[in-house]
Amino acid sequence: MFIALPILTFVLLFYLIHERRRVDEQPGADWRGSFLLASLFWGALVVAITEGLSFFTAITRSWVMVLWAVAFFTTLWIGVRRGIFRTPLPMLRLRRNQFTPFEWSILIAMGVIVLSLAVVAGIAPPNTTDALLYHIARIAHWIQQSSLEHYATAYRIQLWASPFAEMSILHFQLLWGSDQPANMIQWFSLLGSLLGVTAIARLLGASKRGQLLSAAFALSIPMGILQATSTQTDFVTAYWLVSLIYFVLLSKHKSLSALETTAIGLSAGLGLLTKGTFYPLALPILLWYFLPRLKVEGIQRALREGLTFAASVLLINLGFWARNLASFGGVLGPRDAIGQHTGLSIAPGNWISSILLHVAQNYASPSVALSDGITTSINSFNSLLGIDVPEFELVWAWNQEDFAGNPLHLAALLLLIVIFSLFKRRIDAKFLKQYLWVFLASSLLFAVVVQPNRFITRLQLPLLMIGAPAIGAAFSRLRIERMSKFLMPGLLVVSIPWVLFNSARPIIAMRAGPEPWAISCIFGCTRTGSIFFRSRENLFFAYWPDFQEPITTVAEKIEASECKKVGLRIDSHDREYLFWWSLDAPNDHLRIESISTYPELEKYLDPSFEPCAIICTICGDRTEAFGMELRYNQQLLSLFMGEGFTKEIDR
């Protein structure tokens, strides 16, 4: 019931903002822009509530519920005072004859796909590797300690990674009472991104059909479909990037209102608070906004607007940056960790190699010969350039959110850039040309700054999303929209395998043996059975089935002993959240803490914490450790229990 409070607050914000834009400022204002604005102010509310409660060590279900109730009734009161609820919601004013039967069929098909993904996101647990390593694990710590303050951990990324997506999940998890809604944040970002993509396409000159083509292109991105039902953060990042570029492009068409100008700062601030990859992606877009204004409006006004923008970004990120600065000496996190994720170099050869690797990672193939041919060619090219980089490898895992490639969508965008580069003088599309140059600049900067690796296709999702509007606009400008009658259905049909056969969250499973809602392993077996027939526990361990029996056994032994303090002696490769989940934590009756950590984080170890049970994944064959006796041992982990805890592994 209480989970409805933030949802209804968003609806009211949307209604309030759109009516203000429509009546007071801009008759005929696009309701999709109002949707983006409402999302931005809702996101700012999430940050304000979370950081405020954290300051007082008060992140609890009760306080989160109270503050969302205050936000809801305040927004409702403002709306009533303004008398804006006398008209129906903007979407309800759509005329039935606004779309042709063909366009309605495309809208319905896209709606079915989006709703199918919502069902998967709602049923399946947060079972991706990153969710178990840090996305949901950090939320468990926040709830246990009632704050966002740093803590001792075996995996530092739980602390220094940008936290907005997890902040949002935190609110829904507290109000719902479990991690069940965790995947819905990414799903909502899919929905918002689709609306934003069509709004951008409209500003680029796309017709209705061109806007629909943009949406179909965006919805059919394989990585996007897979991520929309997970707790990865790349779709949330994409949403803020779409919002940013929408309001920047809107400024090319008209003078922005105060709300819309604020939206640029909020988009950037929330994007930076969501993922570090937002930095290189957003820079060319922000330059596209500020440089022309500097030229037209002068230094003084541009500087004033820039300071307002910087203040929005700073306020949103201040708490996160301050915690990182205190723990690691830098606002982005530990230098060594950041260095592993960035590949910035002054050597042009490195730039060429990095761009090539970013592109090539999308072209993994089930054909071993073809994949080997690609990897051999690229490794040879790197050797020719004299670049000392790790051996390039391709991973064929078409239905996993960590590795899936987007070959068709990437090829379409590259082809579009080539066409506009060759025929730019013949095509009358000023803003579309500028947009493509900015998109290309963001792509190149991203490829040069972000270290290529086998997971890079996941990080490229925001780029593909902001490329989608250009597809629809180009088809409209080139007057080849008739092709969209074949392209839109084709894109949606091609997307079906990723909707149905997600490796860890399948609607229809691909399994070797007979199972309900399953077929044979035509395209490779899924990690588990259908989400409609597998238990939540089984789905949690989809990627790590070998851990299910030992972790379940350890949890049962701890619960039987009535031990209330559990220590973790694990390393950065262990899926920490599985221990929390199996022990039904966090809760008021059990405390879980890491008893070993990095040197710079030892100040967060609690000297008064004396566990009566220790789960250890790196203790080998020890029969005694930390002053406790071995109670269970399996190749993957050990359980030590007893009194007389000592901090050293040996007495």
JOPEUR-V196529 format. One record per residue. RES is the residue in one small letter. OMEGA is omega in whole degrees, -180 to 180 (NA if undefined). Layout:
RES|OMEGA, RES|OMEGA
This chain:
m|-175, f|178, i|179, a|-176, l|178, p|179, i|179, l|176, t|177, f|-180, v|179, l|178, l|179, f|-180, y|-177, l|-177, i|-177, h|180, e|177, r|180, r|-176, r|-173, v|-172, d|-170, e|-168, q|174, p|-178, g|-180, a|-179, d|-178, w|178, r|175, g|177, s|176, f|178, l|178, l|179, a|179, s|-179, l|180, f|174, w|178, g|177, a|176, l|178, v|-179, v|-178, a|-180, i|-176, t|-179, e|179, g|178, l|179, s|-180, f|-179, f|-177, t|-173, a|176, i|179, t|-180, r|-177, s|-177, w|176, v|179, m|-179, v|-176, l|175, w|175, a|177, v|180, a|-179, f|-176, f|176, t|178, t|178, l|-179, w|179, i|179, g|179, v|179, r|-179, r|179, g|-174, i|-176, f|179, r|179, t|-179, p|176, l|-176, p|-178, m|-177, l|179, r|177, l|180, r|-177, r|-178, n|-180, q|-180, f|175, t|177, p|178, f|-179, e|176, w|-180, s|178, i|178, l|180, i|179, a|178, m|178, g|178, v|179, i|-179, v|179, l|176, s|178, l|177, a|178, v|179, v|-179, a|-179, g|-177, i|-173, a|176, p|176, p|-169, n|176, t|-178, t|-179, d|177, a|-177, l|179, l|-175, y|-176, h|-177, i|178, a|-180, r|178, i|178, a|178, h|-180, w|-180, i|-178, q|-177, q|178, s|179, s|178, l|-177, e|-180, h|-175, y|177, a|-179, t|177, a|-178, y|-171, r|-178, i|173, q|-176, l|-169, w|179, a|-180, s|-165, p|-171, f|-177, a|180, e|174, m|180, s|178, i|179, l|-179, h|-179, f|179, q|179, l|-176, l|179, w|-180, g|177, s|-179, d|-176, q|-177, p|-170, a|-176, n|-173, m|179, i|177, q|179, w|178, f|178, s|173, l|-178, l|-180, g|180, s|178, l|177, l|180, g|180, v|180, t|178, a|177, i|179, a|178, r|179, l|178, l|176, g|-180, a|174, s|177, k|-179, r|176, g|177, q|177, l|178, l|177, s|180, a|179, a|178, f|-179, a|-177, l|-175, s|178, i|-176, p|-180, m|179, g|179, i|-178, l|-177, q|-176, a|-180, t|-176, s|175, t|171, q|-172, t|-175, d|177, f|175, v|176, t|179, a|-178, y|180, w|177, l|175, v|179, s|-179, l|-175, i|176, y|-176, f|173, v|178, l|177, l|180, s|177, k|-177, h|-176, k|174, s|-178, l|172, s|179, a|179, l|-176, e|176, t|177, t|-178, a|180, i|177, g|179, l|179, s|-179, a|-179, g|-180, l|177, g|178, l|-180, l|-178, t|-177, k|-179, g|179, t|180, f|-177, y|180, p|-180, l|-172, a|-173, l|179, p|179, i|180, l|176, l|177, w|179, y|-169, f|-176, l|176, p|180, r|177, l|-179, k|-174, v|-171, e|179, g|-174, i|-173, q|-179, r|179, a|179, l|178, r|178, e|178, g|178, l|176, t|177, f|-179, a|180, a|178, s|180, v|-178, l|-178, l|-179, i|-173, n|-172, l|-178, g|180, f|-180, w|-179, a|179, r|178, n|179, l|-179, a|-176, s|-170, f|179, g|178, g|-175, v|-178, l|-180, g|-179, p|-176, r|-178, d|179, a|179, i|180, g|179, q|-177, h|-179, t|-178, g|-176, l|-178, s|179, i|-178, a|179, p|179, g|177, n|178, w|-179, i|-180, s|-178, s|179, i|180, l|180, l|178, h|-179, v|-173, a|-177, q|179, n|-171, y|170, a|-173, s|174, p|177, s|180, v|-179, a|-180, l|179, s|178, d|178, g|179, i|-178, t|179, t|-180, s|-178, i|178, n|177, s|179, f|178, n|178, s|179, l|178, l|-179, g|-177, i|180, d|180, v|177, p|179, e|179, f|177, e|177, l|179, v|177, w|177, a|-167, w|-176, n|175, q|-175, e|177, d|-169, f|-173, a|177, g|180, n|-170, p|-177, l|-178, h|178, l|179, a|180, a|-180, l|177, l|179, l|180, l|179, i|179, v|-179, i|-178, f|177, s|-178, l|-174, f|-174, k|-178, r|-178, r|-175, i|180, d|-179, a|-173, k|-175, f|179, l|177, k|178, q|-179, y|-179, l|177, w|178, v|177, f|179, l|179, a|178, s|-180, s|-178, l|179, l|177, f|-178, a|-179, v|-175, v|-174, v|-177, q|178, p|177, n|-175, r|177, f|-168, i|-179, t|177, r|-177, l|-178, q|-176, l|179, p|179, l|-180, l|180, m|180, i|173, g|-177, a|-180, p|-179, a|179, i|-180, g|-180, a|-179, a|179, f|178, s|-178, r|-179, l|177, r|176, i|-176, e|179, r|179, m|-178, s|177, k|178, f|-176, l|-177, m|176, p|-180, g|179, l|-177, l|178, v|-180, v|-177, s|-173, i|-180, p|-180, w|176, v|-172, l|-166, f|174, n|-172, s|-176, a|-179, r|-174, p|167, i|173, i|-177, a|170, m|-172, r|-178, a|-179, g|179, p|178, e|174, p|179, w|-180, a|174, i|179, s|-174, c|-177, i|-177, f|-174, g|-176, c|171, t|-176, r|-177, t|178, g|-179, s|179, i|-179, f|-175, f|177, r|179, s|178, r|179, e|-180, n|179, l|178, f|-176, f|-175, a|-179, y|-173, w|-176, p|-180, d|-179, f|-172, q|-177, e|-179, p|-180, i|177, t|179, t|179, v|180, a|179, e|180, k|179, i|179, e|179, a|-179, s|-177, e|175, c|-175, k|179, k|-176, v|176, g|177, l|173, r|-173, i|176, d|-172, s|180, h|-176, d|-178, r|-169, e|-174, y|177, l|177, f|178, w|-176, w|-178, s|179, l|-180, d|-180, a|2, p|174, n|-174, d|-172, h|-175, l|178, r|179, i|-180, e|170, s|-179, i|174, s|-175, t|178, y|-179, p|-177, e|-180, l|-178, e|178, k|179, y|175, l|-179, d|-178, p|-179, s|-178, f|180, e|-177, p|174, c|175, a|179, i|173, i|-175, c|178, t|-176, i|-178, c|177, g|-176, d|-179, r|175, t|179, e|179, a|177, f|-179, g|-177, m|-180, e|177, l|178, r|179, y|178, n|174, q|-173, q|-174, l|-178, l|178, s|176, l|176, f|-178, m|177, g|177, e|176, g|180, f|172, t|-175, k|180, e|-179, i|174, d|179, r|NA
